[in-house]
Amino acid sequence: MKQLFVIAFVVFSLCGIGQNQCDFARIERGDNIEKEDKISGFCATSDGNFVVFSNGKNSFGITLFNNKMKKIAETTIEGRSYHYSTFINGKLLVFSTNKDKKSNPLYINIFNSSLEPSGDLITVPNISPFCFCPPLRLGEFPEYVDISTSPDKSKILIITEKDMNKAGYSFLIFDKDLNRLFSGAVSVLSRKFCFILFKHCYIDNSGNIYQFYIRGGLDVEKVTDGTYGLYFSKTNPETGKTVEMKLKEDRGLYGFLERAYPKGAPANGPQFDVVDFNADFTNDGKMIVAGVLSNDGKNSHGFFYWKIDTKTNSTLIFNFEMFGVDLANENKMSQKVKGEPQLSDVFDQCNVHPLVQLSDNRTLVIAEERRIFSPNDVGEYSQPKDVYTTRNIIIGLFDEQGKIIWSHVIPKLTKTTLDKNISGFCSFVNNESICFIFIDNKSNYTGNELLNVSLNKENMVPENNKLSIVKVGFDGSIKKYVLSDFTNCNVTGLLNGCTAISSNELIVPFYSGMGKTAELTKVTFAE
């Protein structure tokens, strides 16, 4: 019988501005980015500089800012849409595709740290439209692309999914100087009739390719009984040899989302679905896969932790821990929250963020719950808009043996009608702690105590909001502060682009209106 771990729901203390000023972080506001184009991405370069990408109707722009958040260079690429960027070996690599969709290769532009062109344009041919996230329905896009880099930034992997109902994918590997190392196609039988979660393709420092996927999540009736589960495959790009591994079915991992099983899950199947997961390499070259499980498709019920020996392709550790009663009660997505819209079609998500590896081989698992409300009854002339609420943060610390040390739920609730590039929070590791920054409503505070979280109807009014920072020590201690208010600022929410520009500086971008204006903010932490 699995041991339950108990989590105390903590009443945070509040350190407000003008009372007990936070002594571990300070905030500095920079220039506003006034764009008719939508802000689409951020990337740190060198010397504390960073770039901002903005997609427009006929082009996309790239703007370089210095450590003081002042614009120092700008360029535009016509006829294309920005998708991804990374800074490797002193060069900024920018990935884009054509806007006209008549032909759709993947382009790689190369710039130096001053945003000057550096090297020839690289083209990856393709004949189908690209999708940079897996479609919820297979008919929406015939193909999607995943891009990742090795831990030491020596290699770049591009994977093209031809058809998620088939067993094959294509790959292309470059070195840090963008010399082509390997290319080819891989066939993995268990990938047929599977669902691949985006950004779960990896490359190690030796060039081996890893893919993680859930078999049975889309077309369960075509999947042979007993083959459900969370799989990973490892491919040697030089030899083309692929090995595959699966967690045992009795571990309780199969399927993806309640809607994948309209007739109900198989009677002999396990009880828990994988909601989401993420993976990372350890300092000694092993791989950790960790995430969140659910048994009803709505609520998060526990963590799982899986450590893989990538040399022998074997499981070193697998652990599954149910949430304790306190956390489970505080963390129910299905419970009604004051202020949420009353729309009948509701879709719940729990997104697992990139794992955080600590120097002593402990691992932080961070997840955020989200709820999507879709209107099903709109007027003849009304434009229906989905409403997105970002909810609690769930955090757990695992030791090297995959055992939970402590867990917390950090209550929060925000609302937006924007879908892409919006974030519920950002995080930063600093001095034996991890800090979470998010927008909160002032109605959630009284004196030095945190009230039950509610979504106030004035949530979108800046003067009613606070910028909160929660500091969680690696010893399990937790405390909440107000980092700033939004007096004289037209801030609506957080953009998905918080970027570390040094060991103690974090760029936090806010947006206003419909996301076309961004206000740059820098948080500097004590070293």
N, C-alpha and C positions, 0 to 999 in steps of 0.2 A: 504494500500500500504506500502510495506516494505521500511523503511528509508535507503537510501544509505549512507555509511560512506565514507568520502573522505580521501585519503591517499596521502600525498605528497611524491614524489620520491626524496629521499635525495641524494645530492652529498656529499659523505663521505670525511672527511679530512684524510690525510695520515700522520702517524707519523712514519717515517722510522728510521731504525737502523743507528746510527751515526748522526741522526738529533735530534729528540725529542724522546728519549727512552721511551717506555711504562713504566709507573710508577706503574701499578697494576698487572703486571705479568712478570715472568722471566722464561727462558727456560734452561733446563739442559739435556744434552745427556747422555745416558747410553750405555750399551753393545749392540752389534749386536747379534741377534739370528740367527745363521747359521744352517738352517735345510734343509735336503733333503725332509722332510715332510712339508706339507702345514700348516701354522699357522691357527688354527681353532677356538680359543676362548681365552678369558681372564676372570679372576675372582679375585676380591679383597678378601683378607682373614682377617688378623688382624695385628695391629701394623704397618700399612703402607705396608705390604707385599702383593704380588699378584702372581697368577699362570698363566702360558701360556700353552695352549693345542695345540698339533700339530698332525694331522692325517697322518699316513704313509700307505704304501701298506699292511703291515701285522700287524700293531699295532698302538697305539697312545701314545705320550709322554706327561708327565706333568712336568713342570719346575717351581720351586718356586724361586721368586726374592724378595730381600728386598727393603726397601724404597730408597736405593741408586741405584736401578736397577742392582744389582749384583746377580748372580746366587748362591743360597745357598743349593738347593736340587733338585733332579731329579729322576723320576721313569718312567717305561714303562709298559703298559698293552697290552699283546699280544693278537692277534686274534680278536680285537674289534675296533670299530669306536667311537670316541667321538661325543656327541651330545649336552650336556647341563651340566651346573654346577651352584651351588649356595653355599654360605657360611652361615650356620645357626647354632646357639648355639655352636659356637666354632669348628664346624666341616665342612669340605669341602665335599660336596656331588657331585659325578661325575656320570652322566648318559651315558650309552653306549650300543651298540648292536653288535652282531656278524658280522664279515666281510664275512663269507662264505655263509650267507643267507639260509643255510639249515635248521636251526632252529633260531628263532629270538626273544628270550625274551629280555626284557629291564633290564639291570643290573644297580645297584646303588652301587658304591664303596664309602667307607667312609674313610676319612683321617683327622688327626688332623692338627693344624695350622703349624706343622713342616713337613708336607707331609708324616707322618708315618701312616700306616694302623690303623684304629680305628673302631672296630666292624666288624661283619660278612657281607659278600656280600649279598645283597638283590636282588632277581630275581622276575621280574614281567612276568609271562608266557604269551606267545602269539604264534600264529601259522602262522601269515602273516607278510610280510615285512613291516617295519615301514617307514613312510615318515614324516619328521619333519617340513613340511610346506604343505599346501593344494595343491594338483596338479591342474594345469590349465585344465586338461582333466581327467574325472573320471576314465578312463581306465588305467591311468598311474600307480596308486598305489591303492590297495584295502583298505588301512588303513593309517591313520596318527595319530600322538601323539602330545598333547600339555601339557606342564608342567608349573605350576605357583605356587607362594607362597602367603600367606596372607600378608596384610600390616605389621602386627606385627611379621612376620616370625615364627609364631607358628604352621602353617599347610602347607603341601605340597599337591598339587592337580595334579594328572595325569589323563588326559582324552584321551580315545582311540576312534577315529571315525571309525566305522566299514564300513560305506558306506554313502557317502554324498547324495545319492539319497533316503536314508531311514531316518526314523525319530528317530533313537536311537543312543545313545552313552554309553560307559562304563566309570566308574570313580573309582578312588582309592585315598584315603586320608590318609596321614601319619601325626603324630604330629612331633614336632621338634626333638624328640629322635628317629624318624623313627619307632615308634609303629604304626601298622595299625589301623586306627580308623573306617573307613567305606569303603565299596566297593559295587558296584551295577551297574545296567543299568537303563537308563532313556529313555522314549519315549516322544517326543514332536511333535505333528502332523504337526505343521507349519514348522518344519525343513525339511520336505520332499520336494525335488526339490529346495534346497536352496544352497547358497554358503557361506561357513564360512571363514571369513578372519582370517589368522593365528595370534596367540597371542591375541585373543579376547575371551579367557576363563579366568575366575577369581574366586578366593575364598576369602570370607571375614573372619574376625577374629573369627566368630562363626562357620565357616565351610560351609556356604551356597555357592552353585556353581552358577555362572552366565555365560551364553553364549550369544554372540551377533552374529547375522547372517542376511543375506539379502535374503529374499525369492523371487524367480523368476529370479535369476541371471544366472542360467545355463540352465534350461529347461523350458523356459517361456511358451511354448505352452501347457504344462501340468499343469500349475498353474491356479487355479480358478481365474477368473477375479475379481478384487477388493481385492485380498489378497496380492498384492505386498507390500513390505515395509521392513524397518529395524526393527527387532524384538530383544527382549531379553527374556531369560527364567531364572527363579530362582528355584533351586532345594534344598530342605532340605534333606541332605544325610541320616539323621537318620530316617525320616518318608517316604522318597521317593516321597513326594508331590512336584509337579512342577507347577508353575504358569507362565503365559506367557503374554507379553505385546508388543504392536506395536505402532509405531508412526502413526498418521493418514495419510492416503494417500494424502490428499490435502496439506500436508506439503511439498510435492515435493520430497519424498524419495522413490526410488524403484530401483530395478535392480542393475547390476554390470557390467560396461564396455559396450562399444558400440558393441563389438563382440558377446555379449550374445544375441543380438537381430538382427540376420542377415536379418530378414524381416521387421525390423523397430519396434520401441516400439508401444505398443497398443495405438490406437487413443485416448482413454479416459484416458490414463495414465498421471501422472504428468510430469513436464518438466525437472526435474533435477535428475541426478543419484548420488548416493553416490560413490565417488571416493575412499576414505579411511577414517578410523576413528580410534580412540583409546579411552580408558576408564580408569577411576581411581576412587578410593574411596576418599571422602573428610574427613576432620578431625572429623566431626560429624557423620560419617558412611553412608552418602548418596553417590550416584554415579553420576559422570559426564561422559557423552559420547560426544565427539566433533570431528569434522573432516571437510573434504572439499567436495564440490559439484561441478558437472560439467553438462553442458547441451549439450556438443558435444563429450564427450569421450576423448578430447584432452587437453582442457584448464581447469584451476581451476577458478571457477566463484564466489565462496563464502564459508563462514564458516557456520556450524550449531553447536548449543550448546544445550544439552539435560541434565537436572538434574532430577534424579530419587530418590524418597523416597523408599528405599529398604525394609522398614518395612511394608508399605502399598501397595507397588508395583504400585505406581502412579506417573504420571508426575508432577513435581513441576514447572519446567520451560522448555519451548522450544523456541528457538530463531534461526532465519535464516537470515543472513545478506549477501547481495551481495557485492562483492568487488566494491570499487569506481572506477571511470573511469581511474584514474592514475595508480592504481595497475593493473587493468585488462589489460591495454595496455602494461605495462612493463613485464607482466607475461604470455604472450601468448606462449604456447609451440609450436604452429603451425608455428610461424614465423621463417624464415630462420636465422640461426646464422652463421657468418663467421667462417669457419674452421671445421664445422661438416661434417662427411663423407657423400658422395652422394650415399646412398644405398636406394633402393626403398621400402623395407619393414620396416616400422617404427612402433614402439609400445611405447606409452607414458604412464607414470605412475606418480602418485603423492603420496608419502608415508608420512603418518602422524606418527610422532615420539611419544614416551610416553608423556602424558600430564605432565606439571609441575604445582604442587599445591603450591601456596605461602601461607605464614603464615596468611595473612589477607583474605583468601578464594578467592583471584583472581586466574585465571587459564591462563597459557600460552599454546597456541596451536602452534605447530611447524610442518611444512611440507616441504618436499623437492621434487622438480620435477626431473624426470629422463626420458631419452629417450634411447630406444634400437634400433639400426640399424642392420638389418639382411641381409647379402649378398644373393642375389637370382641368381647370375650369376658368378660362379667360374670356374676356369680351371679344366681340368681332374685330375691333380695331386695336386690341391690346397686343403688345409684344411680350410673350411669356418669358420670364427670367427665373432661372434656378437661383435658390438662395443657399449659400454655403456657410455653415457654422463650423469653426474650429474649436475643439473642446479640450478636455483634459490632456495633460502630458503624463505619460507613465514612464518611470525610469527604474531600472534595476541594475545592481552591481553584482557581477559574478566573479568568483575566484577562479584560479587556474584550473581547478577540477570541475568547473561547471556548476558549482553550488551557489545558490543565491545568498548574498551577504545581507543586503537590505533592499527594500523597494519603497517607492513613494508615488503618490499621485499628486500632481500639482494642478489645482483647479483653475480653469480659465474658460472664457467663452467670448468669441467674437463673431461678427457676421459680415458677409459681403455678397454682392451679386457678381463679382468677378471670379473667373475660374482659374485661368493660367497665371503663373508667376506670383501667386499670392501665398504668403507664409503665415502660419499662426504664431511662430516664435523663432528665435535664433538662439544658439548656444555657443559657449566658449569655455575651454578648459583653462583654469588659472589657479596656480598655487594650491594644489591638493584639493581642488573643488571644481565643479562645473556650474556655470551660471546660465540661467535661462532668462531671456529678455522678451517681453510681450506687452501688448497694449491691454489695459484693463480699465474698467469703468469706475469712476470715483464712488458710485453707489455701493460698490463691493467693500468699502472700507468704513470703519467707525473707530476712532481712536487708534489704538495699536493692534486691533484685531481684524482678521479677515472674515467677512460675512460669507454666507452661502452664495455661490456664484450665480448671478442672473444676468440675462442679456437685456439691459435697459433700452427702452425705446429711443433714447438719445445717444445710443452707442456711436453713431456716426458723427456726432458733434464734438470737435476736438477739445473744447474747453471742459467737457465732461469726462475726459479720459486722462489716464495716468500711464506713464511708461514704467512698468514694473520690472524688477530684476530679482530673481530667486536664486540664492546661492546654496548649492547642495554640496556639502563636504564629502570627501571620499570615506569619511568615518560614519556617514549617515546623517550628520547634522543638517538642518535646513532652516533657512531664514529668508524672509521676504522684505524688500525695500522698495520705495518709490525712487526711481532714478531721475525722473523728470515729469513735469506736466507739459501741456501743449498750448500754453498761453501764447497768443499771437501766431499760432502755426495752423495751417490748414491741412492737418494730417488726418487721413482716413484709416490707413492700415499699414501693414508691413509687406514689402515686396520680398519675393523669394530670391534672395541674392546676398545675404549677409556674408561678408568676405573678410577673412583674416589677412591683414596686410603686414603684420609683424607678429612677434611672439606675445605681444600684449596689447595689440590694437585691432579693433573689429569695426568694419564699416557696416552700418545698419541703415538700409535704405527704406524710407517711408514713401507712401504714395498718397495722392489726393485725387479727388474726382474719379475718373474711370481708369486710373493707372497711367495716364500720359504725362503726369508731372511727378517727379521724384524729389524728395528732400534728402540729401546725404547727411548722415550723422556718424560721428566716430566716437566709439566708447573705448577709453584707455583704461586698462586694468593695472593695478599695482604689480610691480615685478617682484 
